[in-house]
Amino acid sequence: MDEHIYKLIELTGTSGTSMEDAVNRALSRAGQTVRNMKWFEVISTRGVIDAGRVSQWQVTLRVGFALDES
């Protein structure tokens, strides 16, 4: 097993479709600037109610990424 050192960041993704889509949106956007993302943990899930129905999902993640080797 590799002995990486990880840094943690928190991200919040939103979606009008699903919780999974909110997670994927957050990871996709972070992947544009953050390298070596390895794992995530869902910290919290919230939603917006409009006319008695879910209109938006909001998912907050803790994401671990490996620091570059020196």
CHARMM-style PDB file with segment names, atoms N, HN, CA, C and O in Angstrom:
ATOM      1  N   MET     1       0.837  -1.180   0.000  1.00  0.00      PROA
ATOM      2  CA  MET     1       0.000   0.000   0.000  1.00  0.00      PROA
ATOM      3  C   MET     1       0.883   1.244   0.000  1.00  0.00      PROA
ATOM      4  O   MET     1       1.844   1.332   0.763  1.00  0.00      PROA
ATOM      5  N   ASP     2       0.556   2.186  -0.844  1.00  0.00      PROA
ATOM      6  HN  ASP     2      -0.225   2.115  -1.464  1.00  0.00      PROA
ATOM      7  CA  ASP     2       1.313   3.432  -0.900  1.00  0.00      PROA
ATOM      8  C   ASP     2       1.097   4.229   0.371  1.00  0.00      PROA
ATOM      9  O   ASP     2       0.035   4.164   0.990  1.00  0.00      PROA
ATOM     10  N   GLU     3       2.108   4.977   0.750  1.00  0.00      PROA
ATOM     11  HN  GLU     3       2.971   5.030   0.247  1.00  0.00      PROA
ATOM     12  CA  GLU     3       2.037   5.789   1.965  1.00  0.00      PROA
ATOM     13  C   GLU     3       1.879   7.247   1.590  1.00  0.00      PROA
ATOM     14  O   GLU     3       2.816   8.035   1.724  1.00  0.00      PROA
ATOM     15  N   HSD     4       0.690   7.611   1.117  1.00  0.00      PROA
ATOM     16  HN  HSD     4      -0.071   6.972   1.007  1.00  0.00      PROA
ATOM     17  CA  HSD     4       0.398   8.977   0.712  1.00  0.00      PROA
ATOM     18  C   HSD     4       0.044   9.834   1.921  1.00  0.00      PROA
ATOM     19  O   HSD     4      -0.374   9.329   2.963  1.00  0.00      PROA
ATOM     20  N   ILE     5       0.220  11.131   1.759  1.00  0.00      PROA
ATOM     21  HN  ILE     5       0.560  11.542   0.913  1.00  0.00      PROA
ATOM     22  CA  ILE     5      -0.291  12.116   2.709  1.00  0.00      PROA
ATOM     23  C   ILE     5      -1.474  12.784   2.017  1.00  0.00      PROA
ATOM     24  O   ILE     5      -1.376  13.198   0.863  1.00  0.00      PROA
ATOM     25  N   TYR     6      -2.597  12.884   2.735  1.00  0.00      PROA
ATOM     26  HN  TYR     6      -2.677  12.547   3.673  1.00  0.00      PROA
ATOM     27  CA  TYR     6      -3.817  13.422   2.147  1.00  0.00      PROA
ATOM     28  C   TYR     6      -4.176  14.778   2.739  1.00  0.00      PROA
ATOM     29  O   TYR     6      -3.923  15.049   3.913  1.00  0.00      PROA
ATOM     30  N   LYS     7      -4.759  15.608   1.915  1.00  0.00      PROA
ATOM     31  HN  LYS     7      -4.964  15.388   0.962  1.00  0.00      PROA
ATOM     32  CA  LYS     7      -5.335  16.887   2.323  1.00  0.00      PROA
ATOM     33  C   LYS     7      -6.837  16.742   2.171  1.00  0.00      PROA
ATOM     34  O   LYS     7      -7.305  16.083   1.242  1.00  0.00      PROA
ATOM     35  N   LEU     8      -7.605  17.354   3.081  1.00  0.00      PROA
ATOM     36  HN  LEU     8      -7.224  17.889   3.835  1.00  0.00      PROA
ATOM     37  CA  LEU     8      -9.058  17.297   3.029  1.00  0.00      PROA
ATOM     38  C   LEU     8      -9.629  18.659   2.657  1.00  0.00      PROA
ATOM     39  O   LEU     8      -9.154  19.698   3.116  1.00  0.00      PROA
ATOM     40  N   ILE     9     -10.655  18.632   1.816  1.00  0.00      PROA
ATOM     41  HN  ILE     9     -11.040  17.788   1.443  1.00  0.00      PROA
ATOM     42  CA  ILE     9     -11.411  19.831   1.498  1.00  0.00      PROA
ATOM     43  C   ILE     9     -12.890  19.502   1.622  1.00  0.00      PROA
ATOM     44  O   ILE     9     -13.280  18.336   1.558  1.00  0.00      PROA
ATOM     45  N   GLU    10     -13.710  20.529   1.800  1.00  0.00      PROA
ATOM     46  HN  GLU    10     -13.392  21.476   1.852  1.00  0.00      PROA
ATOM     47  CA  GLU    10     -15.150  20.332   1.807  1.00  0.00      PROA
ATOM     48  C   GLU    10     -15.752  20.997   0.587  1.00  0.00      PROA
ATOM     49  O   GLU    10     -15.380  22.116   0.231  1.00  0.00      PROA
ATOM     50  N   LEU    11     -16.681  20.309  -0.051  1.00  0.00      PROA
ATOM     51  HN  LEU    11     -16.983  19.401   0.238  1.00  0.00      PROA
ATOM     52  CA  LEU    11     -17.371  20.804  -1.239  1.00  0.00      PROA
ATOM     53  C   LEU    11     -18.868  20.645  -1.029  1.00  0.00      PROA
ATOM     54  O   LEU    11     -19.305  19.734  -0.326  1.00  0.00      PROA
ATOM     55  N   THR    12     -19.649  21.519  -1.630  1.00  0.00      PROA
ATOM     56  HN  THR    12     -19.294  22.260  -2.201  1.00  0.00      PROA
ATOM     57  CA  THR    12     -21.098  21.359  -1.631  1.00  0.00      PROA
ATOM     58  C   THR    12     -21.583  21.407  -3.069  1.00  0.00      PROA
ATOM     59  O   THR    12     -21.367  22.396  -3.770  1.00  0.00      PROA
ATOM     60  N   GLY    13     -22.234  20.346  -3.507  1.00  0.00      PROA
ATOM     61  HN  GLY    13     -22.410  19.543  -2.938  1.00  0.00      PROA
ATOM     62  CA  GLY    13     -22.785  20.276  -4.854  1.00  0.00      PROA
ATOM     63  C   GLY    13     -24.296  20.384  -4.802  1.00  0.00      PROA
ATOM     64  O   GLY    13     -24.922  19.971  -3.826  1.00  0.00      PROA
ATOM     65  N   THR    14     -24.879  20.937  -5.849  1.00  0.00      PROA
ATOM     66  HN  THR    14     -24.371  21.273  -6.642  1.00  0.00      PROA
ATOM     67  CA  THR    14     -26.330  21.063  -5.924  1.00  0.00      PROA
ATOM     68  C   THR    14     -26.837  20.463  -7.233  1.00  0.00      PROA
ATOM     69  O   THR    14     -26.133  20.424  -8.242  1.00  0.00      PROA
ATOM     70  N   SER    15     -28.089  19.996  -7.177  1.00  0.00      PROA
ATOM     71  HN  SER    15     -28.661  20.028  -6.357  1.00  0.00      PROA
ATOM     72  CA  SER    15     -28.713  19.424  -8.362  1.00  0.00      PROA
ATOM     73  C   SER    15     -30.221  19.448  -8.215  1.00  0.00      PROA
ATOM     74  O   SER    15     -30.753  19.257  -7.121  1.00  0.00      PROA
ATOM     75  N   GLY    16     -30.893  19.677  -9.298  1.00  0.00      PROA
ATOM     76  HN  GLY    16     -30.461  19.832 -10.187  1.00  0.00      PROA
ATOM     77  CA  GLY    16     -32.336  19.577  -9.328  1.00  0.00      PROA
ATOM     78  C   GLY    16     -32.798  18.166  -9.660  1.00  0.00      PROA
ATOM     79  O   GLY    16     -33.999  17.902  -9.714  1.00  0.00      PROA
ATOM     80  N   THR    17     -31.850  17.255  -9.884  1.00  0.00      PROA
ATOM     81  HN  THR    17     -30.874  17.470  -9.841  1.00  0.00      PROA
ATOM     82  CA  THR    17     -32.160  15.892 -10.309  1.00  0.00      PROA
ATOM     83  C   THR    17     -32.088  14.872  -9.172  1.00  0.00      PROA
ATOM     84  O   THR    17     -33.056  14.163  -8.898  1.00  0.00      PROA
ATOM     85  N   SER    18     -30.910  14.808  -8.505  1.00  0.00      PROA
ATOM     86  HN  SER    18     -30.123  15.384  -8.727  1.00  0.00      PROA
ATOM     87  CA  SER    18     -30.727  13.771  -7.481  1.00  0.00      PROA
ATOM     88  C   SER    18     -29.531  14.088  -6.589  1.00  0.00      PROA
ATOM     89  O   SER    18     -28.718  14.961  -6.894  1.00  0.00      PROA
ATOM     90  N   MET    19     -29.444  13.352  -5.475  1.00  0.00      PROA
ATOM     91  HN  MET    19     -30.104  12.643  -5.227  1.00  0.00      PROA
ATOM     92  CA  MET    19     -28.286  13.488  -4.586  1.00  0.00      PROA
ATOM     93  C   MET    19     -27.017  13.042  -5.306  1.00  0.00      PROA
ATOM     94  O   MET    19     -25.976  13.690  -5.200  1.00  0.00      PROA
ATOM     95  N   GLU    20     -27.107  11.937  -6.034  1.00  0.00      PROA
ATOM     96  HN  GLU    20     -27.953  11.410  -6.120  1.00  0.00      PROA
ATOM     97  CA  GLU    20     -25.943  11.423  -6.755  1.00  0.00      PROA
ATOM     98  C   GLU    20     -25.439  12.441  -7.778  1.00  0.00      PROA
ATOM     99  O   GLU    20     -24.231  12.614  -7.941  1.00  0.00      PROA
ATOM    100  N   ASP    21     -26.350  13.104  -8.454  1.00  0.00      PROA
ATOM    101  HN  ASP    21     -27.331  12.964  -8.321  1.00  0.00      PROA
ATOM    102  CA  ASP    21     -25.959  14.124  -9.418  1.00  0.00      PROA
ATOM    103  C   ASP    21     -25.286  15.301  -8.722  1.00  0.00      PROA
ATOM    104  O   ASP    21     -24.334  15.870  -9.256  1.00  0.00      PROA
ATOM    105  N   ALA    22     -25.765  15.673  -7.543  1.00  0.00      PROA
ATOM    106  HN  ALA    22     -26.539  15.211  -7.110  1.00  0.00      PROA
ATOM    107  CA  ALA    22     -25.138  16.756  -6.776  1.00  0.00      PROA
ATOM    108  C   ALA    22     -23.700  16.391  -6.410  1.00  0.00      PROA
ATOM    109  O   ALA    22     -22.803  17.230  -6.501  1.00  0.00      PROA
ATOM    110  N   VAL    23     -23.477  15.133  -5.993  1.00  0.00      PROA
ATOM    111  HN  VAL    23     -24.205  14.451  -5.919  1.00  0.00      PROA
ATOM    112  CA  VAL    23     -22.119  14.661  -5.673  1.00  0.00      PROA
ATOM    113  C   VAL    23     -21.240  14.717  -6.915  1.00  0.00      PROA
ATOM    114  O   VAL    23     -20.128  15.244  -6.870  1.00  0.00      PROA
ATOM    115  N   ASN    24     -21.733  14.177  -8.015  1.00  0.00      PROA
ATOM    116  HN  ASN    24     -22.636  13.749  -8.052  1.00  0.00      PROA
ATOM    117  CA  ASN    24     -20.939  14.151  -9.248  1.00  0.00      PROA
ATOM    118  C   ASN    24     -20.623  15.551  -9.763  1.00  0.00      PROA
ATOM    119  O   ASN    24     -19.533  15.783 -10.287  1.00  0.00      PROA
ATOM    120  N   ARG    25     -21.554  16.480  -9.623  1.00  0.00      PROA
ATOM    121  HN  ARG    25     -22.439  16.291  -9.197  1.00  0.00      PROA
ATOM    122  CA  ARG    25     -21.302  17.857 -10.041  1.00  0.00      PROA
ATOM    123  C   ARG    25     -20.185  18.485  -9.214  1.00  0.00      PROA
ATOM    124  O   ARG    25     -19.305  19.150  -9.759  1.00  0.00      PROA
ATOM    125  N   ALA    26     -20.221  18.274  -7.904  1.00  0.00      PROA
ATOM    126  HN  ALA    26     -20.937  17.733  -7.462  1.00  0.00      PROA
ATOM    127  CA  ALA    26     -19.182  18.825  -7.027  1.00  0.00      PROA
ATOM    128  C   ALA    26     -17.818  18.241  -7.377  1.00  0.00      PROA
ATOM    129  O   ALA    26     -16.836  18.977  -7.482  1.00  0.00      PROA
ATOM    130  N   LEU    27     -17.750  16.926  -7.557  1.00  0.00      PROA
ATOM    131  HN  LEU    27     -18.547  16.328  -7.472  1.00  0.00      PROA
ATOM    132  CA  LEU    27     -16.468  16.281  -7.867  1.00  0.00      PROA
ATOM    133  C   LEU    27     -15.956  16.672  -9.247  1.00  0.00      PROA
ATOM    134  O   LEU    27     -14.756  16.871  -9.435  1.00  0.00      PROA
ATOM    135  N   SER    28     -16.855  16.780 -10.203  1.00  0.00      PROA
ATOM    136  HN  SER    28     -17.830  16.618 -10.051  1.00  0.00      PROA
ATOM    137  CA  SER    28     -16.461  17.165 -11.555  1.00  0.00      PROA
ATOM    138  C   SER    28     -15.881  18.567 -11.578  1.00  0.00      PROA
ATOM    139  O   SER    28     -14.846  18.807 -12.199  1.00  0.00      PROA
ATOM    140  N   ARG    29     -16.543  19.487 -10.904  1.00  0.00      PROA
ATOM    141  HN  ARG    29     -17.384  19.292 -10.399  1.00  0.00      PROA
ATOM    142  CA  ARG    29     -16.058  20.870 -10.882  1.00  0.00      PROA
ATOM    143  C   ARG    29     -14.734  20.969 -10.140  1.00  0.00      PROA
ATOM    144  O   ARG    29     -13.819  21.646 -10.609  1.00  0.00      PROA
ATOM    145  N   ALA    30     -14.611  20.308  -8.994  1.00  0.00      PROA
ATOM    146  HN  ALA    30     -15.354  19.758  -8.613  1.00  0.00      PROA
ATOM    147  CA  ALA    30     -13.360  20.340  -8.231  1.00  0.00      PROA
ATOM    148  C   ALA    30     -12.233  19.715  -9.038  1.00  0.00      PROA
ATOM    149  O   ALA    30     -11.088  20.160  -8.946  1.00  0.00      PROA
ATOM    150  N   GLY    31     -12.538  18.695  -9.824  1.00  0.00      PROA
ATOM    151  HN  GLY    31     -13.468  18.334  -9.898  1.00  0.00      PROA
ATOM    152  CA  GLY    31     -11.526  18.029 -10.634  1.00  0.00      PROA
ATOM    153  C   GLY    31     -10.886  18.920 -11.684  1.00  0.00      PROA
ATOM    154  O   GLY    31      -9.847  18.571 -12.244  1.00  0.00      PROA
ATOM    155  N   GLN    32     -11.493  20.065 -11.954  1.00  0.00      PROA
ATOM    156  HN  GLN    32     -12.337  20.349 -11.499  1.00  0.00      PROA
ATOM    157  CA  GLN    32     -10.897  21.009 -12.907  1.00  0.00      PROA
ATOM    158  C   GLN    32      -9.667  21.697 -12.324  1.00  0.00      PROA
ATOM    159  O   GLN    32      -8.812  22.169 -13.074  1.00  0.00      PROA
ATOM    160  N   THR    33      -9.568  21.761 -10.989  1.00  0.00      PROA
ATOM    161  HN  THR    33     -10.263  21.378 -10.380  1.00  0.00      PROA
ATOM    162  CA  THR    33      -8.436  22.456 -10.364  1.00  0.00      PROA
ATOM    163  C   THR    33      -7.715  21.638  -9.298  1.00  0.00      PROA
ATOM    164  O   THR    33      -6.596  21.984  -8.919  1.00  0.00      PROA
ATOM    165  N   VAL    34      -8.321  20.569  -8.808  1.00  0.00      PROA
ATOM    166  HN  VAL    34      -9.230  20.288  -9.116  1.00  0.00      PROA
ATOM    167  CA  VAL    34      -7.710  19.753  -7.758  1.00  0.00      PROA
ATOM    168  C   VAL    34      -7.267  18.426  -8.358  1.00  0.00      PROA
ATOM    169  O   VAL    34      -8.057  17.723  -8.988  1.00  0.00      PROA
ATOM    170  N   ARG    35      -5.995  18.092  -8.155  1.00  0.00      PROA
ATOM    171  HN  ARG    35      -5.353  18.663  -7.643  1.00  0.00      PROA
ATOM    172  CA  ARG    35      -5.459  16.829  -8.674  1.00  0.00      PROA
ATOM    173  C   ARG    35      -5.493  15.746  -7.594  1.00  0.00      PROA
ATOM    174  O   ARG    35      -5.564  16.041  -6.401  1.00  0.00      PROA
ATOM    175  N   ASN    36      -5.444  14.527  -8.024  1.00  0.00      PROA
ATOM    176  HN  ASN    36      -5.386  14.287  -8.993  1.00  0.00      PROA
ATOM    177  CA  ASN    36      -5.245  13.363  -7.152  1.00  0.00      PROA
ATOM    178  C   ASN    36      -6.365  13.121  -6.145  1.00  0.00      PROA
ATOM    179  O   ASN    36      -6.112  12.603  -5.057  1.00  0.00      PROA
ATOM    180  N   MET    37      -7.605  13.491  -6.490  1.00  0.00      PROA
ATOM    181  HN  MET    37      -7.811  13.912  -7.373  1.00  0.00      PROA
ATOM    182  CA  MET    37      -8.711  13.183  -5.575  1.00  0.00      PROA
ATOM    183  C   MET    37      -8.858  11.667  -5.500  1.00  0.00      PROA
ATOM    184  O   MET    37      -8.861  10.992  -6.529  1.00  0.00      PROA
ATOM    185  N   LYS    38      -8.980  11.129  -4.288  1.00  0.00      PROA
ATOM    186  HN  LYS    38      -8.977  11.678  -3.452  1.00  0.00      PROA
ATOM    187  CA  LYS    38      -8.993   9.685  -4.090  1.00  0.00      PROA
ATOM    188  C   LYS    38     -10.273   9.161  -3.455  1.00  0.00      PROA
ATOM    189  O   LYS    38     -10.682   8.042  -3.766  1.00  0.00      PROA
ATOM    190  N   TRP    39     -10.920   9.920  -2.582  1.00  0.00      PROA
ATOM    191  HN  TRP    39     -10.588  10.829  -2.330  1.00  0.00      PROA
ATOM    192  CA  TRP    39     -12.100   9.415  -1.891  1.00  0.00      PROA
ATOM    193  C   TRP    39     -12.974  10.581  -1.447  1.00  0.00      PROA
ATOM    194  O   TRP    39     -12.533  11.730  -1.411  1.00  0.00      PROA
ATOM    195  N   PHE    40     -14.223  10.266  -1.108  1.00  0.00      PROA
ATOM    196  HN  PHE    40     -14.582   9.333  -1.137  1.00  0.00      PROA
ATOM    197  CA  PHE    40     -15.108  11.278  -0.555  1.00  0.00      PROA
ATOM    198  C   PHE    40     -16.005  10.660   0.508  1.00  0.00      PROA
ATOM    199  O   PHE    40     -16.206   9.446   0.547  1.00  0.00      PROA
ATOM    200  N   GLU    41     -16.533  11.511   1.359  1.00  0.00      PROA
ATOM    201  HN  GLU    41     -16.370  12.497   1.328  1.00  0.00      PROA
ATOM    202  CA  GLU    41     -17.451  11.114   2.414  1.00  0.00      PROA
ATOM    203  C   GLU    41     -18.588  12.134   2.424  1.00  0.00      PROA
ATOM    204  O   GLU    41     -18.335  13.339   2.456  1.00  0.00      PROA
ATOM    205  N   VAL    42     -19.819  11.672   2.397  1.00  0.00      PROA
ATOM    206  HN  VAL    42     -20.024  10.694   2.371  1.00  0.00      PROA
ATOM    207  CA  VAL    42     -20.953  12.587   2.464  1.00  0.00      PROA
ATOM    208  C   VAL    42     -21.122  13.032   3.917  1.00  0.00      PROA
ATOM    209  O   VAL    42     -21.313  12.211   4.814  1.00  0.00      PROA
ATOM    210  N   ILE    43     -21.048  14.348   4.129  1.00  0.00      PROA
ATOM    211  HN  ILE    43     -20.892  15.014   3.400  1.00  0.00      PROA
ATOM    212  CA  ILE    43     -21.167  14.910   5.476  1.00  0.00      PROA
ATOM    213  C   ILE    43     -22.623  15.251   5.786  1.00  0.00      PROA
ATOM    214  O   ILE    43     -23.116  14.967   6.878  1.00  0.00      PROA
ATOM    215  N   SER    44     -23.307  15.860   4.819  1.00  0.00      PROA
ATOM    216  HN  SER    44     -22.907  16.091   3.932  1.00  0.00      PROA
ATOM    217  CA  SER    44     -24.704  16.224   5.053  1.00  0.00      PROA
ATOM    218  C   SER    44     -25.456  16.303   3.732  1.00  0.00      PROA
ATOM    219  O   SER    44     -24.871  16.507   2.668  1.00  0.00      PROA
ATOM    220  N   THR    45     -26.750  16.138   3.832  1.00  0.00      PROA
ATOM    221  HN  THR    45     -27.225  15.972   4.697  1.00  0.00      PROA
ATOM    222  CA  THR    45     -27.636  16.218   2.680  1.00  0.00      PROA
ATOM    223  C   THR    45     -28.814  17.103   3.061  1.00  0.00      PROA
ATOM    224  O   THR    45     -29.419  16.935   4.120  1.00  0.00      PROA
ATOM    225  N   ARG    46     -29.126  18.044   2.183  1.00  0.00      PROA
ATOM    226  HN  ARG    46     -28.634  18.180   1.323  1.00  0.00      PROA
ATOM    227  CA  ARG    46     -30.260  18.936   2.396  1.00  0.00      PROA
ATOM    228  C   ARG    46     -31.044  19.041   1.105  1.00  0.00      PROA
ATOM    229  O   ARG    46     -30.568  18.653   0.038  1.00  0.00      PROA
ATOM    230  N   GLY    47     -32.242  19.565   1.212  1.00  0.00      PROA
ATOM    231  HN  GLY    47     -32.629  19.881   2.078  1.00  0.00      PROA
ATOM    232  CA  GLY    47     -33.050  19.768   0.022  1.00  0.00      PROA
ATOM    233  C   GLY    47     -33.888  21.020   0.139  1.00  0.00      PROA
ATOM    234  O   GLY    47     -34.120  21.535   1.232  1.00  0.00      PROA
ATOM    235  N   VAL    48     -34.337  21.499  -1.002  1.00  0.00      PROA
ATOM    236  HN  VAL    48     -34.148  21.080  -1.890  1.00  0.00      PROA
ATOM    237  CA  VAL    48     -35.220  22.652  -1.079  1.00  0.00      PROA
ATOM    238  C   VAL    48     -36.599  22.142  -1.476  1.00  0.00      PROA
ATOM    239  O   VAL    48     -36.728  21.328  -2.391  1.00  0.00      PROA
ATOM    240  N   ILE    49     -37.614  22.618  -0.792  1.00  0.00      PROA
ATOM    241  HN  ILE    49     -37.509  23.279  -0.049  1.00  0.00      PROA
ATOM    242  CA  ILE    49     -38.990  22.210  -1.070  1.00  0.00      PROA
ATOM    243  C   ILE    49     -39.701  23.346  -1.792  1.00  0.00      PROA
ATOM    244  O   ILE    49     -39.656  24.495  -1.354  1.00  0.00      PROA
ATOM    245  N   ASP    50     -40.348  23.022  -2.888  1.00  0.00      PROA
ATOM    246  HN  ASP    50     -40.385  22.088  -3.244  1.00  0.00      PROA
ATOM    247  CA  ASP    50     -41.125  23.998  -3.648  1.00  0.00      PROA
ATOM    248  C   ASP    50     -42.454  23.342  -4.022  1.00  0.00      PROA
ATOM    249  O   ASP    50     -42.479  22.297  -4.672  1.00  0.00      PROA
ATOM    250  N   ALA    51     -43.540  23.956  -3.610  1.00  0.00      PROA
ATOM    251  HN  ALA    51     -43.520  24.804  -3.081  1.00  0.00      PROA
ATOM    252  CA  ALA    51     -44.880  23.429  -3.887  1.00  0.00      PROA
ATOM    253  C   ALA    51     -45.044  21.995  -3.372  1.00  0.00      PROA
ATOM    254  O   ALA    51     -45.679  21.159  -4.015  1.00  0.00      PROA
ATOM    255  N   GLY    52     -44.456  21.727  -2.193  1.00  0.00      PROA
ATOM    256  HN  GLY    52     -43.940  22.406  -1.671  1.00  0.00      PROA
ATOM    257  CA  GLY    52     -44.602  20.417  -1.574  1.00  0.00      PROA
ATOM    258  C   GLY    52     -43.747  19.315  -2.156  1.00  0.00      PROA
ATOM    259  O   GLY    52     -43.923  18.149  -1.802  1.00  0.00      PROA
ATOM    260  N   ARG    53     -42.811  19.660  -3.054  1.00  0.00      PROA
ATOM    261  HN  ARG    53     -42.668  20.608  -3.341  1.00  0.00      PROA
ATOM    262  CA  ARG    53     -41.942  18.660  -3.684  1.00  0.00      PROA
ATOM    263  C   ARG    53     -40.484  19.098  -3.602  1.00  0.00      PROA
ATOM    264  O   ARG    53     -40.186  20.285  -3.463  1.00  0.00      PROA
ATOM    265  N   VAL    54     -39.590  18.133  -3.691  1.00  0.00      PROA
ATOM    266  HN  VAL    54     -39.832  17.170  -3.804  1.00  0.00      PROA
ATOM    267  CA  VAL    54     -38.152  18.451  -3.709  1.00  0.00      PROA
ATOM    268  C   VAL    54     -37.835  19.136  -5.026  1.00  0.00      PROA
ATOM    269  O   VAL    54     -38.102  18.595  -6.100  1.00  0.00      PROA
ATOM    270  N   SER    55     -37.260  20.339  -4.937  1.00  0.00      PROA
ATOM    271  HN  SER    55     -37.043  20.778  -4.065  1.00  0.00      PROA
ATOM    272  CA  SER    55     -36.874  21.040  -6.165  1.00  0.00      PROA
ATOM    273  C   SER    55     -35.362  21.088  -6.348  1.00  0.00      PROA
ATOM    274  O   SER    55     -34.876  21.330  -7.452  1.00  0.00      PROA
ATOM    275  N   GLN    56     -34.612  20.858  -5.261  1.00  0.00      PROA
ATOM    276  HN  GLN    56     -35.007  20.661  -4.364  1.00  0.00      PROA
ATOM    277  CA  GLN    56     -33.159  20.888  -5.378  1.00  0.00      PROA
ATOM    278  C   GLN    56     -32.536  20.082  -4.243  1.00  0.00      PROA
ATOM    279  O   GLN    56     -32.996  20.126  -3.102  1.00  0.00      PROA
ATOM    280  N   TRP    57     -31.484  19.349  -4.581  1.00  0.00      PROA
ATOM    281  HN  TRP    57     -31.110  19.314  -5.508  1.00  0.00      PROA
ATOM    282  CA  TRP    57     -30.680  18.621  -3.602  1.00  0.00      PROA
ATOM    283  C   TRP    57     -29.386  19.379  -3.372  1.00  0.00      PROA
ATOM    284  O   TRP    57     -28.834  19.972  -4.299  1.00  0.00      PROA
ATOM    285  N   GLN    58     -28.901  19.361  -2.134  1.00  0.00      PROA
ATOM    286  HN  GLN    58     -29.349  18.879  -1.381  1.00  0.00      PROA
ATOM    287  CA  GLN    58     -27.613  19.971  -1.798  1.00  0.00      PROA
ATOM    288  C   GLN    58     -26.860  18.970  -0.926  1.00  0.00      PROA
ATOM    289  O   GLN    58     -27.338  18.585   0.141  1.00  0.00      PROA
ATOM    290  N   VAL    59     -25.682  18.553  -1.383  1.00  0.00      PROA
ATOM    291  HN  VAL    59     -25.293  18.866  -2.250  1.00  0.00      PROA
ATOM    292  CA  VAL    59     -24.895  17.541  -0.684  1.00  0.00      PROA
ATOM    293  C   VAL    59     -23.507  18.108  -0.381  1.00  0.00      PROA
ATOM    294  O   VAL    59     -22.813  18.599  -1.271  1.00  0.00      PROA
ATOM    295  N   THR    60     -23.116  18.029   0.896  1.00  0.00      PROA
ATOM    296  HN  THR    60     -23.680  17.630   1.619  1.00  0.00      PROA
ATOM    297  CA  THR    60     -21.793  18.487   1.304  1.00  0.00      PROA
ATOM    298  C   THR    60     -20.891  17.275   1.495  1.00  0.00      PROA
ATOM    299  O   THR    60     -21.261  16.300   2.148  1.00  0.00      PROA
ATOM    300  N   LEU    61     -19.705  17.360   0.913  1.00  0.00      PROA
ATOM    301  HN  LEU    61     -19.404  18.152   0.383  1.00  0.00      PROA
ATOM    302  CA  LEU    61     -18.745  16.250   0.906  1.00  0.00      PROA
ATOM    303  C   LEU    61     -17.440  16.661   1.568  1.00  0.00      PROA
ATOM    304  O   LEU    61     -17.054  17.829   1.542  1.00  0.00      PROA
ATOM    305  N   ARG    62     -16.778  15.696   2.153  1.00  0.00      PROA
ATOM    306  HN  ARG    62     -17.091  14.747   2.174  1.00  0.00      PROA
ATOM    307  CA  ARG    62     -15.384  15.842   2.555  1.00  0.00      PROA
ATOM    308  C   ARG    62     -14.612  15.018   1.540  1.00  0.00      PROA
ATOM    309  O   ARG    62     -14.890  13.832   1.363  1.00  0.00      PROA
ATOM    310  N   VAL    63     -13.651  15.630   0.876  1.00  0.00      PROA
ATOM    311  HN  VAL    63     -13.425  16.594   1.020  1.00  0.00      PROA
ATOM    312  CA  VAL    63     -12.900  14.979  -0.205  1.00  0.00      PROA
ATOM    313  C   VAL    63     -11.430  14.922   0.175  1.00  0.00      PROA
ATOM    314  O   VAL    63     -10.845  15.917   0.602  1.00  0.00      PROA
ATOM    315  N   GLY    64     -10.837  13.734   0.011  1.00  0.00      PROA
ATOM    316  HN  GLY    64     -11.313  12.925  -0.336  1.00  0.00      PROA
ATOM    317  CA  GLY    64      -9.412  13.567   0.268  1.00  0.00      PROA
ATOM    318  C   GLY    64      -8.639  13.475  -1.032  1.00  0.00      PROA
ATOM    319  O   GLY    64      -9.023  12.749  -1.948  1.00  0.00      PROA
ATOM    320  N   PHE    65      -7.546  14.219  -1.102  1.00  0.00      PROA
ATOM    321  HN  PHE    65      -7.234  14.810  -0.358  1.00  0.00      PROA
ATOM    322  CA  PHE    65      -6.678  14.107  -2.265  1.00  0.00      PROA
ATOM    323  C   PHE    65      -5.235  13.966  -1.803  1.00  0.00      PROA
ATOM    324  O   PHE    65      -4.825  14.544  -0.796  1.00  0.00      PROA
ATOM    325  N   ALA    66      -4.480  13.187  -2.560  1.00  0.00      PROA
ATOM    326  HN  ALA    66      -4.813  12.718  -3.378  1.00  0.00      PROA
ATOM    327  CA  ALA    66      -3.086  12.921  -2.221  1.00  0.00      PROA
ATOM    328  C   ALA    66      -2.226  14.114  -2.609  1.00  0.00      PROA
ATOM    329  O   ALA    66      -2.347  14.660  -3.705  1.00  0.00      PROA
ATOM    330  N   LEU    67      -1.354  14.506  -1.684  1.00  0.00      PROA
ATOM    331  HN  LEU    67      -1.256  14.062  -0.793  1.00  0.00      PROA
ATOM    332  CA  LEU    67      -0.402  15.574  -1.990  1.00  0.00      PROA
ATOM    333  C   LEU    67       0.640  15.045  -2.964  1.00  0.00      PROA
ATOM    334  O   LEU    67       0.999  13.868  -2.922  1.00  0.00      PROA
ATOM    335  N   ASP    68       1.122  15.914  -3.836  1.00  0.00      PROA
ATOM    336  HN  ASP    68       0.831  16.870  -3.870  1.00  0.00      PROA
ATOM    337  CA  ASP    68       2.160  15.520  -4.772  1.00  0.00      PROA
ATOM    338  C   ASP    68       3.413  15.095  -4.015  1.00  0.00      PROA
ATOM    339  O   ASP    68       3.756  15.673  -2.984  1.00  0.00      PROA
ATOM    340  N   GLU    69       4.081  14.091  -4.535  1.00  0.00      PROA
ATOM    341  HN  GLU    69       3.802  13.621  -5.373  1.00  0.00      PROA
ATOM    342  CA  GLU    69       5.353  13.649  -3.951  1.00  0.00      PROA
ATOM    343  C   GLU    69       6.412  14.715  -4.191  1.00  0.00      PROA
ATOM    344  O   GLU    69       6.421  15.361  -5.239  1.00  0.00      PROA
ATOM    345  N   SER    70       7.299  14.899  -3.228  1.00  0.00      PROA
ATOM    346  HN  SER    70       7.292  14.374  -2.377  1.00  0.00      PROA
ATOM    347  CA  SER    70       8.356  15.928  -3.408  1.00  0.00      PROA
ATOM    348  C   SER    70       9.568  15.367  -4.106  1.00  0.00      PROA
ATOM    349  OT1 SER    70      10.538  16.089  -4.335  1.00  0.00      PROA
TER     350      SER     70
END
